[in-house]
Amino acid sequence: MTGRISIKAFFYLVLMIQAGTVFYAANSNAQENDTIIVPKRSLEDSLRTVDSLAVRMQFIRDSLLVREQFVRDSIRLRQQRLDSLEFLKNELQYLLLAYFRTVKDDIILHDYNIEIAGDSALGDFVYLLLPFSVSQPYIPWKFRAGLTGSRVKITVDKALRKITSIQTPLVRGSFEYGAQGRILIIHESPAVQKNWAGNFYKTPFDSLFFDQHYRIVKIKRYVQFYSLNTGNQRGKPLFLNLTMVKQFVYGKNNLIAQYQVVKFCDRWNAYTASKVCSIITHLLSKQDDKLLLTRANDPANPYSDGTYTYEFDAGEDLKSISFQNLSNTENWERTIEMNRDGNVSCYFDKTNGTIRQSICFIYHIHDPGARYPVETITTTFEKDGISYFQKNNTTGQSRTRDKMTLEWSPWR
């Protein structure tokens, strides 16, 4: 018994014919040239197979569509995350530089670009400073502030597309903007002041002014004083203090050429006149591969006024720092040796070209069970250049060296 299908089903059966499940029966006497003769039982089996393949093909197409949509959504979400991080990075770059130039006494030479770690986190904010002395471990001339973790909270005004608050272990402030970005107001965390003059609640805030290149040219630091109510709560306003003015002049390559700090004396009531307590001007210049910082007090002080000379390597790690005052009574140099981890290994103090003392560090970074993360050892040298005494400043132990055998005694 045979059955007939029209050529319309031909395309559904081609796969089956190629697979050998449908047999073509050529009939030279067939009256219709557009028909295929197949066994009836095989036709039903073939149609069921075609239906099964159609279901599988539809499943594959649906799976591919779902996968494509998942990939598109993943790309879109990743791009949104990167866009958000890029926005935060750009805003934080100049806000944090402004914040630390305001609240820190550091002479900040420049900051480094904030990096995006992977596609989900911000790297640290780091700036290079010019220290007047160095004695700390790690890398004390590079200040680092973390921008990730549970203790970091950044608030953004979505309408203004501006950061309005930053709360981290090292940064606590809110921000206001004015004059097309040429003025920035930083509100710092309030504090309670108790002294001989009384009890006060005070809120520091700072006004920063930018030039046409959006470089900081002036910072004015204020403190608004209030009375202190029960429970350390803010009372009525009392008076406003101008505490400090910082001014910046820039030279070539946007480097600071002059940095002046004017500090005002403390005042504890409204009727006391504001009085300048100190004025210090710093002049910066380059000489070959060295950076010179000349400090001048007003009025002049020949003992603290003088020139600091800094030498950095290609990675902007400090190699040496020296100072000579105007009275020629102080003339010292401290050279720096780094370890393989990129931290300070030793400081060597030189006077008239001779090493007199060293401060070295033993790090236990890779030992979580260590009692001390860092141990500091001071070594003194005699005129012959040989050390005979060492002290571990961390443990309090010391040891001496035999001048005949040059052997060290045990630590005691």
GUROMI-149914 format. One record per residue (C-alpha): x, y, z. Coordinates in steps of 0.1 Angstrom, whole numbers. Layout:
GUROMI-149914
+-------+-------+-------+
!    xx !    yy !    zz !
+-------+-------+-------+
!     X !     Y !     Z !
...
+-------+-------+-------+
***
This chain:
GUROMI-149914
+-------+-------+-------+
!    xx !    yy !    zz !
+-------+-------+-------+
!     0 !     0 !     0 !
!    15 !    33 !   -10 !
!     9 !    69 !    -2 !
!    16 !   101 !   -20 !
!    31 !   135 !    -8 !
!    34 !   166 !   -28 !
!    66 !   183 !   -36 !
!    57 !   208 !    -8 !
!    69 !   182 !    17 !
!   100 !   175 !    -3 !
!   122 !   198 !    17 !
!   112 !   182 !    49 !
!   121 !   148 !    36 !
!   154 !   156 !    21 !
!   172 !   151 !    54 !
!   155 !   118 !    58 !
!   164 !   107 !    23 !
!   200 !   116 !    29 !
!   199 !    97 !    62 !
!   185 !    66 !    45 !
!   151 !    66 !    64 !
!   130 !    74 !    33 !
!   132 !    54 !     1 !
!   127 !    70 !   -33 !
!   106 !    49 !   -56 !
!   111 !    59 !   -92 !
!    81 !    50 !  -113 !
!    86 !    57 !  -150 !
!    49 !    50 !  -155 !
!    38 !    76 !  -129 !
!    11 !    99 !  -143 !
!    23 !   128 !  -122 !
!    59 !   140 !  -125 !
!    59 !   160 !   -93 !
!    51 !   131 !   -69 !
!    74 !   108 !   -48 !
!    62 !    73 !   -40 !
!    72 !    62 !    -5 !
!    59 !    34 !    17 !
!    31 !    46 !    39 !
!    47 !    34 !    71 !
!    80 !    51 !    63 !
!    62 !    84 !    57 !
!    46 !    85 !    91 !
!    80 !    76 !   107 !
!    97 !   103 !    87 !
!    72 !   129 !    96 !
!    76 !   121 !   133 !
!   114 !   124 !   128 !
!   110 !   157 !   110 !
!    88 !   170 !   139 !
!   114 !   158 !   164 !
!   142 !   176 !   145 !
!   121 !   207 !   142 !
!   117 !   207 !   180 !
!   154 !   203 !   185 !
!   162 !   230 !   160 !
!   138 !   253 !   177 !
!   154 !   245 !   210 !
!   188 !   253 !   196 !
!   176 !   285 !   181 !
!   160 !   295 !   214 !
!   191 !   286 !   233 !
!   213 !   307 !   210 !
!   189 !   336 !   213 !
!   190 !   334 !   251 !
!   228 !   331 !   250 !
!   230 !   361 !   227 !
!   208 !   381 !   250 !
!   228 !   371 !   280 !
!   260 !   382 !   263 !
!   245 !   415 !   252 !
!   232 !   421 !   288 !
!   266 !   412 !   302 !
!   284 !   436 !   278 !
!   259 !   463 !   286 !
!   262 !   459 !   324 !
!   300 !   457 !   322 !
!   301 !   489 !   301 !
!   278 !   506 !   326 !
!   301 !   495 !   354 !
!   331 !   508 !   335 !
!   314 !   541 !   327 !
!   305 !   545 !   364 !
!   341 !   537 !   375 !
!   355 !   561 !   348 !
!   332 !   589 !   361 !
!   343 !   583 !   397 !
!   379 !   581 !   387 !
!   379 !   614 !   369 !
!   359 !   632 !   397 !
!   379 !   617 !   425 !
!   412 !   626 !   408 !
!   409 !   663 !   413 !
!   387 !   662 !   445 !
!   412 !   641 !   464 !
!   441 !   662 !   453 !
!   422 !   693 !   464 !
!   412 !   677 !   497 !
!   448 !   666 !   507 !
!   463 !   699 !   496 !
!   439 !   715 !   520 !
!   441 !   692 !   551 !
!   477 !   681 !   548 !
!   508 !   701 !   554 !
!   526 !   680 !   528 !
!   542 !   697 !   499 !
!   525 !   677 !   472 !
!   546 !   676 !   440 !
!   519 !   658 !   419 !
!   494 !   630 !   421 !
!   493 !   598 !   400 !
!   464 !   587 !   379 !
!   438 !   565 !   397 !
!   437 !   531 !   380 !
!   407 !   508 !   375 !
!   414 !   473 !   388 !
!   398 !   449 !   364 !
!   364 !   462 !   357 !
!   349 !   463 !   392 !
!   371 !   484 !   415 !
!   391 !   516 !   418 !
!   428 !   516 !   426 !
!   444 !   537 !   453 !
!   449 !   575 !   451 !
!   486 !   582 !   454 !
!   505 !   615 !   455 !
!   543 !   623 !   456 !
!   553 !   646 !   484 !
!   585 !   664 !   493 !
!   593 !   655 !   529 !
!   616 !   675 !   551 !
!   629 !   643 !   567 !
!   623 !   606 !   562 !
!   626 !   579 !   589 !
!   596 !   557 !   583 !
!   594 !   522 !   566 !
!   577 !   514 !   533 !
!   576 !   544 !   510 !
!   570 !   575 !   531 !
!   574 !   600 !   502 !
!   544 !   584 !   484 !
!   511 !   589 !   503 !
!   484 !   563 !   495 !
!   446 !   564 !   502 !
!   425 !   533 !   494 !
!   392 !   538 !   475 !
!   376 !   503 !   479 !
!   362 !   483 !   508 !
!   333 !   484 !   531 !
!   345 !   516 !   548 !
!   344 !   536 !   516 !
!   312 !   555 !   508 !
!   309 !   579 !   479 !
!   277 !   599 !   474 !
!   269 !   613 !   439 !
!   243 !   638 !   429 !
!   229 !   622 !   398 !
!   212 !   654 !   386 !
!   244 !   674 !   389 !
!   267 !   645 !   381 !
!   290 !   655 !   409 !
!   304 !   638 !   440 !
!   289 !   654 !   471 !
!   305 !   633 !   498 !
!   334 !   610 !   504 !
!   338 !   589 !   535 !
!   369 !   567 !   538 !
!   393 !   559 !   567 !
!   415 !   588 !   554 !
!   389 !   612 !   538 !
!   358 !   626 !   555 !
!   342 !   656 !   537 !
!   314 !   669 !   517 !
!   316 !   692 !   486 !
!   299 !   722 !   471 !
!   306 !   736 !   437 !
!   304 !   771 !   422 !
!   315 !   794 !   394 !
!   316 !   767 !   367 !
!   340 !   746 !   387 !
!   363 !   775 !   396 !
!   353 !   774 !   433 !
!   351 !   744 !   456 !
!   338 !   743 !   492 !
!   350 !   714 !   514 !
!   331 !   707 !   546 !
!   352 !   687 !   570 !
!   339 !   666 !   599 !
!   329 !   686 !   630 !
!   348 !   684 !   662 !
!   345 !   693 !   699 !
!   371 !   716 !   714 !
!   375 !   719 !   752 !
!   403 !   740 !   767 !
!   410 !   769 !   791 !
!   389 !   792 !   770 !
!   357 !   771 !   772 !
!   339 !   743 !   754 !
!   332 !   747 !   717 !
!   316 !   728 !   688 !
!   334 !   736 !   656 !
!   329 !   728 !   620 !
!   359 !   734 !   596 !
!   353 !   743 !   560 !
!   376 !   754 !   532 !
!   373 !   775 !   501 !
!   394 !   765 !   471 !
!   399 !   788 !   441 !
!   411 !   775 !   406 !
!   426 !   793 !   377 !
!   415 !   791 !   341 !
!   435 !   758 !   338 !
!   416 !   744 !   369 !
!   448 !   744 !   390 !
!   445 !   753 !   426 !
!   458 !   789 !   432 !
!   444 !   797 !   467 !
!   430 !   778 !   497 !
!   413 !   795 !   526 !
!   407 !   774 !   557 !
!   380 !   785 !   581 !
!   365 !   772 !   614 !
!   330 !   781 !   625 !
!   327 !   780 !   663 !
!   294 !   772 !   681 !
!   285 !   768 !   717 !
!   286 !   733 !   731 !
!   253 !   719 !   744 !
!   247 !   689 !   766 !
!   256 !   657 !   749 !
!   283 !   674 !   728 !
!   256 !   688 !   705 !
!   260 !   720 !   685 !
!   246 !   752 !   700 !
!   243 !   787 !   687 !
!   269 !   802 !   664 !
!   297 !   822 !   681 !
!   324 !   834 !   657 !
!   342 !   825 !   625 !
!   380 !   820 !   623 !
!   402 !   822 !   593 !
!   430 !   798 !   602 !
!   452 !   794 !   571 !
!   457 !   807 !   536 !
!   477 !   787 !   510 !
!   488 !   801 !   477 !
!   503 !   784 !   447 !
!   522 !   797 !   417 !
!   529 !   774 !   388 !
!   559 !   772 !   364 !
!   567 !   751 !   334 !
!   549 !   717 !   329 !
!   523 !   727 !   356 !
!   549 !   722 !   383 !
!   545 !   743 !   415 !
!   572 !   770 !   414 !
!   561 !   788 !   447 !
!   540 !   776 !   476 !
!   532 !   800 !   505 !
!   515 !   791 !   538 !
!   501 !   818 !   560 !
!   489 !   806 !   594 !
!   468 !   827 !   618 !
!   469 !   825 !   656 !
!   442 !   808 !   676 !
!   414 !   830 !   688 !
!   387 !   819 !   712 !
!   362 !   848 !   711 !
!   346 !   872 !   686 !
!   363 !   904 !   698 !
!   399 !   892 !   694 !
!   414 !   904 !   662 !
!   427 !   880 !   637 !
!   465 !   879 !   637 !
!   491 !   863 !   615 !
!   514 !   839 !   634 !
!   537 !   826 !   606 !
!   544 !   830 !   569 !
!   565 !   804 !   551 !
!   573 !   806 !   514 !
!   587 !   776 !   495 !
!   604 !   780 !   461 !
!   609 !   750 !   439 !
!   633 !   746 !   410 !
!   652 !   719 !   391 !
!   689 !   715 !   388 !
!   699 !   687 !   364 !
!   682 !   656 !   378 !
!   677 !   671 !   413 !
!   648 !   691 !   428 !
!   656 !   721 !   450 !
!   632 !   734 !   477 !
!   642 !   767 !   493 !
!   623 !   775 !   525 !
!   621 !   810 !   538 !
!   603 !   822 !   570 !
!   589 !   858 !   574 !
!   606 !   871 !   594 !
!   637 !   852 !   584 !
!   652 !   825 !   605 !
!   688 !   816 !   594 !
!   686 !   783 !   613 !
!   655 !   768 !   598 !
!   657 !   787 !   565 !
!   677 !   769 !   538 !
!   676 !   746 !   508 !
!   665 !   710 !   506 !
!   679 !   689 !   477 !
!   660 !   659 !   465 !
!   672 !   632 !   441 !
!   647 !   607 !   426 !
!   652 !   577 !   404 !
!   633 !   569 !   372 !
!   604 !   554 !   392 !
!   602 !   586 !   413 !
!   616 !   568 !   444 !
!   636 !   590 !   466 !
!   674 !   583 !   464 !
!   686 !   610 !   488 !
!   676 !   642 !   506 !
!   699 !   668 !   520 !
!   696 !   702 !   538 !
!   718 !   731 !   544 !
!   706 !   761 !   564 !
!   715 !   798 !   558 !
!   737 !   799 !   589 !
!   757 !   769 !   577 !
!   752 !   753 !   612 !
!   732 !   724 !   598 !
!   744 !   704 !   568 !
!   732 !   668 !   565 !
!   724 !   642 !   539 !
!   703 !   611 !   541 !
!   707 !   585 !   514 !
!   681 !   557 !   508 !
!   685 !   521 !   499 !
!   655 !   501 !   487 !
!   648 !   463 !   489 !
!   634 !   440 !   463 !
!   598 !   446 !   474 !
!   602 !   483 !   466 !
!   602 !   494 !   503 !
!   629 !   512 !   522 !
!   657 !   489 !   533 !
!   680 !   514 !   550 !
!   685 !   551 !   556 !
!   722 !   562 !   558 !
!   730 !   596 !   575 !
!   761 !   614 !   562 !
!   779 !   643 !   577 !
!   807 !   658 !   556 !
!   805 !   628 !   534 !
!   810 !   602 !   562 !
!   783 !   578 !   573 !
!   775 !   584 !   610 !
!   743 !   563 !   615 !
!   719 !   540 !   596 !
!   683 !   531 !   602 !
!   673 !   497 !   587 !
!   641 !   477 !   586 !
!   633 !   441 !   588 !
!   599 !   434 !   572 !
!   576 !   405 !   581 !
!   551 !   412 !   553 !
!   549 !   376 !   543 !
!   546 !   362 !   578 !
!   511 !   367 !   592 !
!   521 !   352 !   625 !
!   549 !   377 !   631 !
!   548 !   396 !   664 !
!   559 !   428 !   647 !
!   551 !   437 !   611 !
!   583 !   458 !   609 !
!   614 !   459 !   631 !
!   636 !   490 !   631 !
!   674 !   487 !   638 !
!   697 !   517 !   644 !
!   734 !   513 !   638 !
!   760 !   539 !   648 !
!   794 !   542 !   631 !
!   827 !   555 !   644 !
!   851 !   578 !   627 !
!   868 !   548 !   611 !
!   836 !   539 !   593 !
!   830 !   507 !   613 !
!   798 !   501 !   633 !
!   802 !   488 !   669 !
!   767 !   492 !   683 !
!   733 !   482 !   671 !
!   699 !   487 !   687 !
!   666 !   470 !   678 !
!   642 !   499 !   685 !
!   612 !   476 !   682 !
!   622 !   449 !   707 !
!   645 !   471 !   728 !
!   674 !   447 !   724 !
!   709 !   457 !   715 !
!   743 !   442 !   707 !
!   779 !   454 !   704 !
!   809 !   445 !   682 !
!   843 !   435 !   695 !
!   869 !   460 !   682 !
!   895 !   433 !   679 !
!   876 !   404 !   663 !
!   848 !   425 !   648 !
!   823 !   398 !   660 !
!   789 !   408 !   672 !
!   776 !   398 !   706 !
!   742 !   381 !   709 !
!   711 !   404 !   711 !
!   702 !   412 !   747 !
+-------+-------+-------+
***
